Amino acid sequence: MMTFPLTLDTSSDAVYDMLFKLKVKDVMTSPVFTAAPHNTMREIQLLMKRSRVTGVPIVNDDMHVVGIVSMEDIVNAFDNNYLSDLAEKHMTKRIISLQESMAVSFCVTYFNRYRFGRFPVIDSEGRLCGIVTTTDVISALLVAMNKEVERLENCSSKTKKQKIIKPTAPLSLNAVHGGEVIFECKTEPFNFELAGHASTEIKKILKNRGIDASVIRRAGIASYELEINQVVHSTGGKMLYVLTDKELIIEAKDNGPGISDIEKVLTEGFSTATDKVRSLGFGAGMGLPNTKRVADSFNIESSLGEGTTVVASFLLKNPNE
């Protein structure tokens, strides 16, 4: 399986921007060649050959994905002499889908995490609307990068201007935790248009302020985990980033259902994720444990029916210095 050549920790700022500006619907292949659970493996093999594809989503009458048959599945069927069997008997039923409104950054994460060759793409109603492969993403990024290079060359040929760093969000000078609010954003349930964007923006802000790279990396991980938690597990919330002379503080406050057992949710692998959340590739039970692991201090408070507040802080200087 090909390893995706980009990671969210090593990409340049320009690629970062493209990964969030481009949406999955911009890079996916559509329409999709599909089959039904009652089709035989041989019928699917002929479909693959005729269509020159290496994977076929299996859908029900409502175009919801119930499985996927890959070339490996076909080879196994050929080797073990069950090409006449129905697809529902041998298809892969563990389906991880991408939502069409997600940023392409999710594609990068998914390809590296799951090592699948392709992911079905669904709309807001859960219906299949496309399929995406590493080739789709790389091709789209190359086109976008070429356009960006052309744009920059055109701007450079007209005039040379001093580089101005624009604020990524309105900055507030209100004192919070004795510091400055350098960034804040709201989240909405299952709204993937900007999901994960806050972690990228806060990295840029911290880099521009000369914060140590190791702090930026850990804060980026915590920010991403907390933001995604709000998107997939709550009814929305707010992310607040405060910078003091000594530390960076991330406060994530949601309006969700609350947590009945905090000790359990801090256990790696424990998750209260619904089937919908799991089908979108989340719910591994690592979000809060990962946040606690990378933070210098961590606190969580939750009330059933009222929501959850998580505060993670990161020291800007080595306490031993």
C-alpha positions in Angstrom: 0.0 0.0 0.0 1.3 3.4 -1.0 2.1 5.8 1.9 0.7 9.2 1.3 3.7 11.6 0.7 2.3 14.4 2.8 1.7 14.7 6.5 0.1 17.6 8.5 3.3 18.1 10.5 5.7 18.4 7.6 3.8 20.3 4.9 4.7 23.9 4.0 2.3 26.8 4.8 1.3 26.9 1.2 0.3 23.2 1.1 -1.4 23.7 4.5 -3.6 26.4 3.0 -4.5 24.2 0.0 -5.3 21.2 2.2 -8.0 23.3 3.9 -9.2 25.3 1.0 -9.8 22.2 -1.2 -12.7 20.1 -0.2 -13.1 16.3 -0.7 -15.8 17.1 -3.3 -13.2 19.0 -5.3 -10.9 16.1 -5.7 -13.2 13.0 -5.6 -14.1 11.0 -8.7 -17.8 11.1 -9.5 -20.0 9.4 -10.6 -18.9 6.1 -9.1 -19.1 2.6 -10.5 -21.1 0.6 -7.9 -22.5 -2.8 -7.3 -25.3 -4.3 -5.1 -25.0 -6.9 -2.4 -26.7 -9.5 -4.6 -24.2 -9.1 -7.5 -21.7 -12.0 -7.7 -17.9 -11.5 -7.3 -17.5 -12.5 -11.0 -19.9 -9.7 -12.0 -17.9 -7.2 -10.0 -14.7 -8.5 -11.5 -16.0 -7.9 -15.0 -17.2 -4.4 -13.9 -13.7 -3.6 -12.6 -12.1 -4.9 -15.8 -14.5 -2.9 -18.0 -14.3 0.3 -16.0 -10.6 0.0 -15.2 -11.1 0.5 -11.5 -9.6 -1.4 -8.5 -12.4 -1.1 -6.0 -16.2 -1.0 -6.1 -18.5 0.3 -3.4 -21.4 -1.9 -2.6 -24.6 0.1 -2.0 -28.2 -0.6 -1.1 -31.3 0.8 -2.9 -30.9 4.2 -1.1 -27.2 4.6 -2.2 -25.9 4.0 1.3 -22.6 2.2 1.3 -22.8 -1.2 3.0 -19.5 -2.7 1.8 -16.6 -2.5 -0.6 -15.0 -5.0 -2.9 -11.3 -4.5 -3.8 -9.0 -6.1 -6.3 -7.6 -8.1 -3.4 -11.0 -9.5 -2.7 -11.4 -10.5 -6.3 -8.0 -12.2 -6.4 -8.9 -14.2 -3.2 -12.2 -15.2 -4.8 -10.4 -16.4 -7.9 -7.7 -18.3 -5.9 -10.3 -20.0 -3.7 -12.9 -20.6 -6.4 -15.8 -18.6 -5.1 -16.3 -16.0 -7.9 -19.9 -17.2 -8.2 -20.6 -16.2 -4.6 -22.6 -13.0 -3.8 -20.7 -9.9 -2.9 -22.4 -9.6 0.5 -20.7 -12.7 1.6 -17.1 -11.5 1.0 -17.2 -7.7 0.8 -15.4 -5.7 3.3 -18.0 -4.4 5.7 -15.8 -2.2 7.8 -16.4 1.0 5.9 -14.7 4.3 6.7 -16.2 7.2 4.7 -15.2 10.8 4.0 -17.9 13.5 3.9 -17.8 15.6 0.8 -17.6 18.9 2.8 -14.5 17.8 4.7 -11.2 19.5 3.9 -8.7 17.5 1.9 -6.5 17.5 5.0 -8.8 14.7 6.2 -7.8 12.6 3.1 -4.1 12.9 4.1 -4.9 11.8 7.6 -7.1 8.9 6.6 -4.7 7.5 4.0 -1.8 7.5 6.5 -3.9 6.1 9.3 -5.9 3.4 7.6 -3.7 2.4 4.7 -6.8 1.9 2.5 -6.4 2.4 -1.3 -9.7 4.4 -1.6 -12.5 5.9 0.5 -16.1 6.3 -0.4 -17.4 9.9 -0.2 -20.9 10.6 1.2 -23.1 13.6 1.2 -24.8 15.1 4.3 -27.5 12.5 4.1 -25.1 9.6 4.1 -25.5 8.7 0.4 -22.6 7.8 -1.8 -21.6 10.7 -4.1 -18.0 9.9 -5.0 -14.8 8.0 -4.3 -11.3 9.3 -3.6 -7.9 7.8 -4.0 -4.3 9.0 -3.3 -4.0 9.7 -7.0 -7.0 12.0 -6.9 -5.6 14.0 -4.0 -2.1 14.3 -5.4 -3.3 15.3 -8.9 -5.6 18.0 -7.4 -2.8 19.4 -5.2 -0.4 19.6 -8.1 -2.9 21.5 -10.1 -3.6 23.8 -7.2 0.1 24.4 -6.6 0.8 25.2 -10.2 -2.0 27.8 -10.2 -0.6 29.3 -7.0 2.9 29.5 -8.5 1.5 31.2 -11.6 -0.5 33.6 -9.4 2.6 34.5 -7.3 4.7 34.9 -10.5 2.1 37.3 -11.9 2.0 39.3 -8.7 5.8 39.4 -8.5 6.2 40.6 -12.1 3.9 43.6 -11.5 5.4 44.9 -8.3 7.4 43.8 -5.3 5.6 44.5 -2.1 6.6 44.0 1.5 5.2 40.8 3.0 2.4 41.6 5.3 1.2 39.0 7.8 -2.5 39.3 8.0 -4.3 38.2 11.2 -6.1 34.9 10.8 -8.8 35.9 13.1 -9.9 39.1 15.0 -7.5 39.4 18.0 -9.0 40.2 21.3 -6.9 42.0 24.0 -9.3 41.0 26.8 -7.5 39.6 29.8 -8.2 35.9 30.2 -6.2 33.8 32.5 -3.9 36.8 32.8 -3.0 36.7 29.2 -4.1 37.6 25.7 -6.7 35.8 23.6 -4.8 35.3 20.3 -7.4 33.1 18.6 -10.9 31.9 19.0 -13.4 29.9 16.9 -16.8 28.2 17.1 -17.6 24.7 16.1 -20.8 23.1 14.9 -21.9 19.4 15.0 -20.7 17.5 11.9 -19.7 20.7 10.1 -16.5 19.7 8.5 -16.1 22.8 6.3 -13.6 24.2 8.8 -13.0 21.2 11.1 -9.3 20.9 12.0 -8.6 24.4 10.6 -8.1 26.0 14.1 -5.1 23.8 14.8 -3.4 25.0 11.6 -4.2 28.6 12.3 -2.9 28.5 15.9 0.3 26.9 14.6 0.8 29.8 12.2 0.1 32.4 14.9 2.5 30.7 17.4 5.2 30.4 14.7 4.9 34.1 13.9 5.3 34.9 17.6 8.5 32.8 17.8 7.2 30.1 20.1 9.4 27.0 20.3 8.6 24.3 17.6 8.1 21.5 20.2 5.4 23.5 21.9 3.7 24.3 18.6 3.7 20.7 17.7 2.1 19.5 21.0 -0.4 22.4 21.0 -1.4 21.5 17.4 -2.1 17.9 18.4 -4.2 19.0 21.4 -6.0 21.6 19.4 -6.9 19.2 16.6 -8.2 16.5 19.0 -10.3 18.9 21.1 -11.8 20.6 18.0 -12.7 17.3 16.3 -14.2 16.1 19.6 -16.6 19.0 19.6 -17.5 18.5 15.9 -18.3 14.8 16.2 -19.5 14.4 19.8 -21.2 17.6 20.8 -23.9 20.0 19.7 -21.2 22.7 19.1 -18.9 24.7 21.2 -16.0 27.2 21.3 -12.2 27.0 21.2 -10.3 29.7 23.0 -6.5 30.2 22.8 -4.8 32.3 25.4 -1.1 33.3 25.5 0.6 34.5 28.7 4.3 35.1 29.5 4.7 31.6 30.7 2.2 29.4 28.9 -0.3 28.8 26.1 -3.7 27.8 27.3 -6.4 26.1 25.2 -9.9 26.1 26.5 -12.5 23.9 24.7 -16.0 24.4 25.9 -18.9 22.5 24.3 -22.7 22.4 24.6 -22.8 18.6 24.3 -24.5 15.9 26.3 -21.8 15.8 29.0 -19.7 12.9 30.2 -21.0 10.5 32.7 -17.6 8.9 33.6 -14.6 11.1 33.0 -12.1 8.4 34.2 -13.3 6.1 31.4 -13.1 8.6 28.6 -9.5 9.3 29.6 -8.7 5.6 29.1 -7.1 4.9 25.7 -9.5 3.0 23.4 -12.7 3.8 25.3 -15.2 5.6 23.2 -18.9 6.6 23.3 -18.9 7.1 19.6 -22.1 6.3 17.6 -22.1 4.2 14.5 -22.3 7.4 12.4 -19.2 8.8 14.1 -17.3 5.5 13.6 -18.3 5.3 9.9 -16.6 8.7 9.4 -13.3 7.4 10.8 -13.6 8.8 14.3 -14.3 7.2 17.7 -11.0 5.4 18.4 -11.1 6.7 21.9 -7.8 8.5 21.7 -8.8 12.2 21.5 -8.8 13.2 25.2 -6.0 10.7 26.1 -3.8 12.2 23.4 -4.6 15.7 24.6 -3.7 14.9 28.2 -0.5 13.1 27.0 0.9 16.1 25.1 -0.2 18.9 27.5 1.9 20.1 30.5 -1.3 20.4 32.5 -4.8 19.1 31.8 -8.2 19.6 33.4 -11.7 18.4 32.4 -15.0 19.2 33.9 -18.4 17.9 32.7 -22.0 18.0 33.6 -24.7 15.7 32.1 -26.9 17.8 29.8 -24.8 20.9 30.2 -21.6 20.2 28.3 -17.9 19.7 28.9 -15.0 22.1 29.4 -11.4 21.0 28.8 -8.4 23.2 29.6 -4.9 22.2 28.4 -1.8 24.3 28.9 1.7 24.3 27.5 4.7 25.8 29.2 6.6 28.2 26.9 9.9 27.7 28.9 11.6 24.7 30.4 10.7 24.8 34.1 14.2 23.5 34.9 15.9 26.5 33.3 
